[in-house]
Amino acid sequence: MANEQNFSDHVHERQFTATSAAKDDFARSSHPHIWRTFVRRLLKGIAVLLILGILSITILLGYLWNEHRTAITLPAPSGSFAVGRTMYDWTDHSHTDSLAPVAGQKRELVVWIWYPAIPTKSSKTVDYLPAPWRAALARYQGVVGSTFLARDPAQVHAHSISNSEVSPAQRTYPVVLMRSGIGAFATDYTTLAEDLASHGYIVVGMDAPYSTSVVVFSDGRVVTKTDAGNPGDADLPVEEQDRLANNLISIWSTDTSFVLSKLDELNRSDPSGTFTHRLDMQKVGIFGHSFGGATAAQFCHDDSRCKAGIDLDGAPYGNVVQQGLHRPFMFLLSDHGDPTDAESRAILSHIQSMYRSLPPDERFWASIRGTSHFNFSDQSLLKDSTLSRVVGAVGSIDARRGLSVIAGCSLQFFDHYLKGNADDVTKNVSQLYPEVQFEAR
């Protein structure tokens, strides 16, 4: 029995040894195979991901390139007048430009005027953005920015005509000044300007050197924006940005007063004869978007010639915040909801302070449901709507509807305070535009 047990143990030991050896042989022979299979599969996966990535980028670039080249016509003005457009270079010889890199340089502005016009057979539609400006902007933005991230301005079609006379339907027309946001062109608000002009207003926008992305003067000089002219772009503490913004708001308000004085000169004696005695300088209003909206408030505080103003989604700056307003004023804001961050709450607190400084029958505070900051300019139409919504630049409202609501609110306000329309602004706006929500007065 002992021999049998020893034999059994020996057999089991040999079987175990043989099995272990076989496993080792299998492991030695199979590990390289498994590793090669893993590497092949990994490389295939990486290749697939790279192909999908390249394909996705190609599709995206193709889509953006197609958007860049696609023509678009701005919303048609809703009034009965045809609209003319002209432009001027004006120099303020009484002020040096503190933003200019060369000391002692006088402040210069490019001014755009939209007005009720007489269409003729020879009338031609103006370029949305003149060719020299398009070329300068393309250089400033670079190949990627100008080709894939923006629509070609040459493909944007406005409704204004050039070289036309002021309509004789009225002897004079009220004047509405228009201030764009920092970095934006006056022409970025063509839809709003054309609509007001079609209802019998002379609308005057302006581009400010060192704040507008690029400014092209009639002699060919090109000026691009700087940090001093764009405090929000500077890599500075918030307190320093606010200090620069308060300084800039004073410059922009002074610019606006200068332009109004030049318009008075033009009204008294226009060398071309176009605007002589055609501007009603007793009926002057202003509206602006973003920093231009803040400028509208500061200008109405600084210049008694301002009869009424509108801030389109602009955070206030300047001493108007502390000293308040003394002219009818509307704050027309995007859909901010109920913000919880400190900065937004501070902005709304400033607006509320200015709002409460006015009599109840001269103040308006409203927001437009479904809008975001860039719904207030033509850029809501010119940028890709999907991408713009993803980054929060525009809201859920249809872009054309949004501009129609903004134009309509502005018209109701100015018709009441500049033309003497007796209709109730809040009631009219609420009936025409249910998207607008007014704060209790």
C-alpha positions as CSV (number, residue, x, y, z in Angstrom):
1,M,0.0,0.0,0.0
2,A,2.9,2.3,0.8
3,N,4.3,1.7,-2.7
4,E,0.9,2.4,-4.2
5,Q,0.6,5.7,-2.3
6,N,4.1,6.7,-3.3
7,F,3.3,5.8,-6.9
8,S,0.1,7.9,-6.7
9,D,1.9,10.8,-5.2
10,H,4.5,10.6,-7.8
11,V,1.9,10.5,-10.6
12,H,0.1,13.5,-9.2
13,E,3.4,15.4,-8.8
14,R,4.4,14.6,-12.4
15,Q,0.9,15.7,-13.6
16,F,1.1,18.9,-11.7
17,T,4.6,19.5,-13.0
18,A,3.5,18.7,-16.5
19,T,0.4,20.9,-16.2
20,S,2.4,23.8,-14.8
21,A,5.0,23.5,-17.5
22,A,2.2,23.4,-20.1
23,K,0.7,26.6,-18.6
24,D,4.1,28.3,-18.6
25,D,4.7,27.2,-22.2
26,F,1.2,28.6,-23.1
27,A,1.7,31.8,-21.3
28,R,5.1,32.3,-23.0
29,S,3.6,31.6,-26.3
30,S,0.4,33.6,-25.9
31,H,1.6,36.8,-24.1
32,P,3.1,38.3,-27.3
33,H,0.0,37.4,-29.2
34,I,-2.3,39.1,-26.7
35,W,0.0,42.2,-26.6
36,R,0.1,42.5,-30.4
37,T,-3.7,42.2,-30.5
38,F,-4.1,44.9,-27.8
39,V,-1.6,47.2,-29.6
40,R,-3.4,46.7,-33.0
41,R,-6.8,47.4,-31.5
42,L,-5.5,50.5,-29.7
43,L,-3.9,51.9,-32.8
44,K,-7.1,51.2,-34.7
45,G,-9.1,53.0,-32.1
46,I,-6.8,56.0,-32.2
47,A,-7.0,56.0,-36.0
48,V,-10.8,55.9,-35.9
49,L,-10.8,58.8,-33.3
50,L,-8.4,60.8,-35.4
51,I,-10.4,60.2,-38.6
52,L,-13.7,61.2,-36.8
53,G,-12.0,64.3,-35.3
54,I,-10.6,65.4,-38.7
55,L,-14.0,64.7,-40.3
56,S,-15.8,66.6,-37.6
57,I,-13.4,69.6,-38.0
58,T,-13.7,69.5,-41.7
59,I,-17.5,69.4,-41.5
60,L,-17.5,72.3,-39.0
61,L,-15.1,74.4,-41.1
62,G,-17.2,73.7,-44.2
63,Y,-20.3,74.7,-42.3
64,L,-18.7,77.9,-41.0
65,W,-17.2,78.7,-44.5
66,N,-20.7,78.3,-46.0
67,E,-22.1,80.6,-43.3
68,H,-19.3,83.1,-44.1
69,R,-20.3,83.2,-47.8
70,T,-24.1,83.1,-47.4
71,A,-25.9,86.3,-48.3
72,I,-28.3,87.8,-45.8
73,T,-30.7,90.8,-46.1
74,L,-31.4,92.7,-42.9
75,P,-35.1,93.1,-41.8
76,A,-36.9,95.7,-43.9
77,P,-37.6,99.0,-42.1
78,S,-41.2,99.1,-40.9
79,G,-41.9,102.8,-41.6
80,S,-43.1,104.6,-44.7
81,F,-39.9,106.6,-45.5
82,A,-37.1,105.3,-47.7
83,V,-33.8,105.6,-45.8
84,G,-30.6,107.4,-46.9
85,R,-27.2,107.0,-45.4
86,T,-24.1,109.2,-45.4
87,M,-20.9,109.6,-43.4
88,Y,-18.5,112.2,-42.2
89,D,-15.1,112.5,-40.5
90,W,-15.2,115.2,-37.8
91,T,-12.3,116.6,-35.7
92,D,-12.9,118.0,-32.3
93,H,-10.3,120.8,-32.2
94,S,-11.2,121.7,-28.6
95,H,-10.2,118.4,-27.2
96,T,-7.0,116.4,-27.4
97,D,-7.3,112.6,-27.6
98,S,-6.1,111.1,-24.3
99,L,-6.4,107.6,-25.9
100,A,-4.2,108.4,-28.8
101,P,-0.6,107.0,-28.7
102,V,0.8,110.4,-29.8
103,A,0.4,113.3,-27.3
104,G,-1.5,116.4,-28.4
105,Q,-3.5,114.7,-31.2
106,K,-7.0,116.1,-31.6
107,R,-10.0,113.8,-31.1
108,E,-11.5,112.5,-34.4
109,L,-14.7,110.6,-35.0
110,V,-16.4,108.9,-37.9
111,V,-20.1,109.8,-38.0
112,W,-22.8,107.9,-39.8
113,I,-26.2,109.5,-40.5
114,W,-29.4,107.6,-41.5
115,Y,-32.3,109.8,-42.6
116,P,-35.7,109.9,-44.3
117,A,-34.9,110.1,-48.0
118,I,-36.3,110.5,-51.5
119,P,-35.5,107.4,-53.6
120,T,-34.7,108.0,-57.3
121,K,-34.1,105.8,-60.3
122,S,-30.3,106.3,-59.8
123,S,-30.4,105.5,-56.1
124,K,-28.1,102.6,-55.1
125,T,-28.1,100.6,-51.9
126,V,-25.1,101.3,-49.7
127,D,-22.6,98.7,-48.7
128,Y,-23.4,97.4,-45.2
129,L,-19.8,98.1,-44.4
130,P,-17.7,100.1,-47.0
131,A,-14.9,98.2,-48.8
132,P,-12.0,99.9,-47.1
133,W,-13.5,99.1,-43.7
134,R,-14.0,95.4,-44.8
135,A,-10.4,95.2,-45.8
136,A,-9.1,96.7,-42.5
137,L,-11.4,94.4,-40.5
138,A,-10.2,91.3,-42.3
139,R,-6.6,92.3,-41.6
140,Y,-7.4,92.9,-37.9
141,Q,-9.3,89.6,-37.5
142,G,-6.8,87.5,-39.3
143,V,-7.6,84.6,-41.7
144,V,-9.4,82.4,-39.2
145,G,-11.4,85.2,-37.6
146,S,-12.5,86.8,-40.8
147,T,-13.1,83.6,-42.7
148,F,-14.6,81.1,-40.3
149,L,-15.8,83.1,-37.3
150,A,-17.7,85.9,-39.0
151,R,-20.0,86.4,-42.0
152,D,-18.5,88.3,-44.9
153,P,-19.8,91.9,-44.5
154,A,-19.9,92.1,-48.3
155,Q,-22.7,89.5,-48.1
156,V,-24.8,91.6,-45.7
157,H,-27.5,93.7,-47.5
158,A,-29.0,96.7,-45.9
159,H,-31.8,98.9,-47.2
160,S,-30.3,102.4,-47.1
161,I,-29.6,104.3,-50.3
162,S,-26.7,106.7,-51.1
163,N,-26.6,110.2,-52.6
164,S,-30.2,110.9,-51.8
165,E,-32.0,114.1,-50.6
166,V,-33.8,114.4,-47.3
167,S,-37.5,113.7,-47.8
168,P,-39.6,116.9,-48.1
169,A,-42.6,115.2,-46.4
170,Q,-41.7,117.1,-43.2
171,R,-39.9,120.4,-42.8
172,T,-37.7,119.0,-40.0
173,Y,-37.1,115.7,-38.3
174,P,-36.2,114.9,-34.7
175,V,-32.6,113.7,-34.1
176,V,-31.7,110.5,-32.3
177,L,-28.1,109.8,-31.5
178,M,-26.9,106.2,-31.4
179,R,-23.9,104.8,-29.5
180,S,-22.7,101.3,-30.1
181,G,-21.1,98.9,-27.7
182,I,-17.3,98.9,-27.2
183,G,-15.6,97.3,-30.1
184,A,-18.7,97.3,-32.3
185,F,-19.3,99.4,-35.4
186,A,-22.1,101.9,-35.7
187,T,-23.2,99.8,-38.7
188,D,-23.7,96.8,-36.4
189,Y,-27.0,98.6,-35.4
190,T,-28.2,99.2,-39.0
191,T,-31.5,97.4,-38.4
192,L,-32.4,99.7,-35.5
193,A,-31.1,102.9,-37.3
194,E,-32.9,102.2,-40.5
195,D,-36.2,101.4,-38.7
196,L,-36.2,104.6,-36.8
197,A,-35.2,106.6,-39.9
198,S,-38.1,105.1,-41.8
199,H,-40.4,106.5,-39.2
200,G,-39.2,110.1,-39.6
201,Y,-36.1,110.4,-37.5
202,I,-32.5,111.4,-38.3
203,V,-30.3,108.8,-36.7
204,V,-26.7,109.6,-36.0
205,G,-24.2,106.9,-35.0
206,M,-20.5,107.3,-34.5
207,D,-17.3,105.2,-34.3
208,A,-14.8,106.0,-31.7
209,P,-11.1,105.5,-32.4
210,Y,-9.2,103.1,-30.1
211,S,-12.6,101.7,-28.9
212,T,-14.2,100.5,-32.1
213,S,-12.3,97.4,-33.5
214,V,-11.1,99.3,-36.5
215,V,-11.8,102.9,-37.7
216,V,-11.0,103.9,-41.3
217,F,-10.9,107.6,-42.0
218,S,-11.6,109.1,-45.4
219,D,-7.9,109.7,-46.0
220,G,-7.1,106.0,-45.6
221,R,-5.8,106.1,-42.1
222,V,-6.7,103.0,-40.0
223,V,-6.9,103.0,-36.2
224,T,-7.4,99.8,-34.2
225,K,-8.7,99.4,-30.7
226,T,-6.4,99.5,-27.6
227,D,-6.7,98.4,-24.0
228,A,-7.2,102.0,-22.9
229,G,-10.2,102.2,-25.2
230,N,-11.5,98.8,-24.1
231,P,-11.1,98.5,-20.4
232,G,-12.8,95.1,-20.3
233,D,-10.1,93.6,-22.6
234,A,-7.2,94.7,-20.3
235,D,-5.7,92.1,-18.0
236,L,-6.2,94.3,-14.9
237,P,-7.9,94.1,-11.5
238,V,-11.6,94.8,-11.6
239,E,-11.1,98.1,-9.7
240,E,-8.7,99.4,-12.3
241,Q,-11.0,98.3,-15.1
242,D,-13.8,100.3,-13.5
243,R,-11.6,103.3,-13.2
244,L,-10.7,103.2,-16.9
245,A,-14.4,102.6,-17.7
246,N,-15.5,105.7,-15.8
247,N,-12.8,107.7,-17.5
248,L,-13.9,106.4,-20.9
249,I,-17.6,107.1,-20.3
250,S,-16.6,110.8,-19.8
251,I,-14.8,110.8,-23.1
252,W,-17.7,109.2,-24.9
253,S,-20.2,111.6,-23.4
254,T,-18.0,114.5,-24.5
255,D,-17.7,113.0,-28.0
256,T,-21.5,112.8,-28.2
257,S,-21.9,116.4,-27.2
258,F,-19.4,117.4,-29.8
259,V,-21.3,115.5,-32.5
260,L,-24.5,117.2,-31.5
261,S,-22.8,120.6,-31.8
262,K,-21.5,119.6,-35.3
263,L,-25.1,118.6,-36.2
264,D,-26.2,122.0,-35.1
265,E,-23.6,123.6,-37.5
266,L,-24.7,121.3,-40.3
267,N,-28.3,122.2,-39.7
268,R,-27.5,125.9,-39.9
269,S,-25.4,125.6,-43.0
270,D,-24.6,122.3,-44.6
271,P,-22.0,122.9,-47.4
272,S,-23.8,120.3,-49.5
273,G,-27.2,121.7,-48.7
274,T,-28.5,118.3,-47.7
275,F,-29.2,118.9,-44.0
276,T,-29.6,122.7,-43.9
277,H,-32.7,123.5,-41.7
278,R,-33.8,119.8,-41.8
279,L,-32.9,118.8,-38.3
280,D,-35.2,119.6,-35.3
281,M,-32.5,120.4,-32.8
282,Q,-35.1,121.0,-30.1
283,K,-36.0,117.3,-30.2
284,V,-32.9,115.3,-29.5
285,G,-32.9,111.8,-28.1
286,I,-30.2,109.1,-27.7
287,F,-30.0,105.3,-27.4
288,G,-27.1,103.0,-27.1
289,H,-26.2,99.4,-26.5
290,S,-23.9,98.0,-23.8
291,F,-21.3,100.6,-23.1
292,G,-23.2,102.8,-25.6
293,G,-26.2,102.5,-23.3
294,A,-24.2,103.6,-20.4
295,T,-23.0,106.5,-22.5
296,A,-26.7,107.4,-23.3
297,A,-27.4,107.7,-19.6
298,Q,-24.2,109.8,-18.9
299,F,-24.9,112.1,-21.9
300,C,-28.5,112.7,-20.7
301,H,-27.0,113.6,-17.3
302,D,-24.3,115.9,-18.8
303,D,-26.0,117.7,-21.7
304,S,-29.3,119.5,-21.3
305,R,-30.0,119.2,-25.0
306,C,-30.9,115.6,-24.4
307,K,-34.7,115.2,-24.1
308,A,-34.9,111.4,-23.7
309,G,-32.7,108.4,-23.7
310,I,-32.6,104.6,-23.8
311,D,-30.0,102.2,-22.4
312,L,-30.1,98.9,-24.2
313,D,-28.7,96.2,-21.9
314,G,-25.8,98.4,-20.7
315,A,-24.1,98.4,-17.3
316,P,-24.0,102.0,-16.0
317,Y,-20.8,103.9,-15.4
318,G,-20.0,107.5,-14.5
319,N,-21.3,110.0,-12.0
320,V,-24.8,109.6,-13.3
321,V,-25.0,106.4,-11.1
322,Q,-24.6,108.5,-8.0
323,Q,-26.3,111.7,-9.2
324,G,-29.2,110.3,-11.0
325,L,-31.1,111.3,-14.2
326,H,-33.3,114.3,-15.0
327,R,-34.7,113.3,-18.4
328,P,-37.2,110.6,-19.4
329,F,-35.3,107.4,-19.7
330,M,-35.8,103.7,-20.5
331,F,-33.7,100.8,-19.4
332,L,-34.5,98.0,-21.9
333,L,-32.6,94.9,-20.8
334,S,-32.1,91.3,-21.9
335,D,-33.5,88.3,-20.0
336,H,-31.2,88.3,-17.0
337,G,-33.6,86.3,-14.8
338,D,-32.8,86.5,-11.1
339,P,-29.0,86.8,-11.0
340,T,-27.2,85.7,-7.9
341,D,-23.6,86.7,-8.6
342,A,-22.3,89.9,-6.9
343,E,-21.4,91.7,-10.1
344,S,-24.8,91.3,-11.8
345,R,-26.6,92.3,-8.6
346,A,-24.4,95.4,-8.3
347,I,-25.3,96.4,-11.9
348,L,-29.0,96.0,-11.2
349,S,-28.6,98.0,-8.0
350,H,-27.1,100.9,-10.0
351,I,-29.9,100.7,-12.6
352,Q,-32.5,100.7,-9.8
353,S,-30.9,103.8,-8.2
354,M,-30.9,105.7,-11.5
355,Y,-34.5,104.5,-12.2
356,R,-35.7,105.7,-8.9
357,S,-34.1,109.1,-9.4
358,L,-36.8,109.9,-12.1
359,P,-40.5,110.7,-11.7
360,P,-42.7,107.6,-12.2
361,D,-44.2,109.0,-15.5
362,E,-40.7,109.5,-17.0
363,R,-39.1,106.2,-16.2
364,F,-39.2,102.7,-17.8
365,W,-37.5,99.5,-16.8
366,A,-38.3,96.5,-18.9
367,S,-36.7,93.2,-20.0
368,I,-37.3,91.1,-23.1
369,R,-37.9,87.4,-22.5
370,G,-35.7,85.0,-24.5
371,T,-33.0,87.6,-25.3
372,S,-29.3,87.8,-24.4
373,H,-26.8,90.6,-24.8
374,F,-26.1,90.3,-28.6
375,N,-29.8,90.2,-29.5
376,F,-29.6,94.0,-29.5
377,S,-27.5,94.3,-32.6
378,D,-27.3,92.9,-36.1
379,Q,-24.8,90.4,-34.9
380,S,-27.7,88.3,-33.7
381,L,-28.4,87.7,-37.4
382,L,-24.9,87.6,-38.7
383,K,-23.3,85.0,-36.3
384,D,-24.4,81.3,-36.4
385,S,-27.5,81.0,-34.3
386,T,-26.6,77.6,-32.8
387,L,-23.1,78.5,-31.8
388,S,-24.2,81.9,-30.5
389,R,-26.8,80.2,-28.3
390,V,-24.4,77.6,-27.0
391,V,-22.0,80.4,-25.8
392,G,-24.9,82.5,-24.5
393,A,-24.4,85.4,-26.9
394,V,-28.0,85.3,-28.0
395,G,-31.2,83.9,-26.4
396,S,-34.0,81.6,-27.5
397,I,-36.0,84.4,-29.2
398,D,-36.0,84.4,-33.0
399,A,-33.3,87.0,-34.0
400,R,-35.5,88.9,-36.4
401,R,-38.3,89.0,-33.8
402,G,-35.9,90.2,-31.2
403,L,-34.7,93.1,-33.3
404,S,-38.3,94.0,-34.2
405,V,-39.3,94.1,-30.5
406,I,-36.3,96.3,-29.7
407,A,-37.0,98.7,-32.6
408,G,-40.7,98.8,-31.7
409,C,-40.0,99.7,-28.0
410,S,-37.5,102.4,-29.1
411,L,-40.0,103.9,-31.5
412,Q,-42.9,104.0,-29.0
413,F,-40.6,105.7,-26.5
414,F,-39.2,108.3,-28.9
415,D,-42.6,109.0,-30.5
416,H,-44.0,109.9,-27.1
417,Y,-41.1,112.1,-25.9
418,L,-39.8,113.6,-29.1
419,K,-42.9,113.7,-31.3
420,G,-45.5,114.3,-28.6
421,N,-47.5,111.1,-29.2
422,A,-50.0,111.0,-26.3
423,D,-50.3,107.2,-26.3
424,D,-49.3,105.3,-23.2
425,V,-45.8,103.8,-23.9
426,T,-46.2,100.9,-21.4
427,K,-49.6,100.0,-22.6
428,N,-48.7,100.1,-26.3
429,V,-45.5,98.1,-25.9
430,S,-47.2,95.5,-23.8
431,Q,-50.0,95.0,-26.3
432,L,-47.7,94.9,-29.3
433,Y,-44.8,92.9,-27.8
434,P,-45.9,90.4,-25.1
435,E,-42.3,89.4,-24.7
436,V,-41.6,92.7,-22.9
437,Q,-42.0,92.7,-19.1
438,F,-42.1,96.0,-17.3
439,E,-41.0,96.6,-13.7
440,A,-43.7,98.2,-11.5
441,R,-43.4,101.9,-11.7
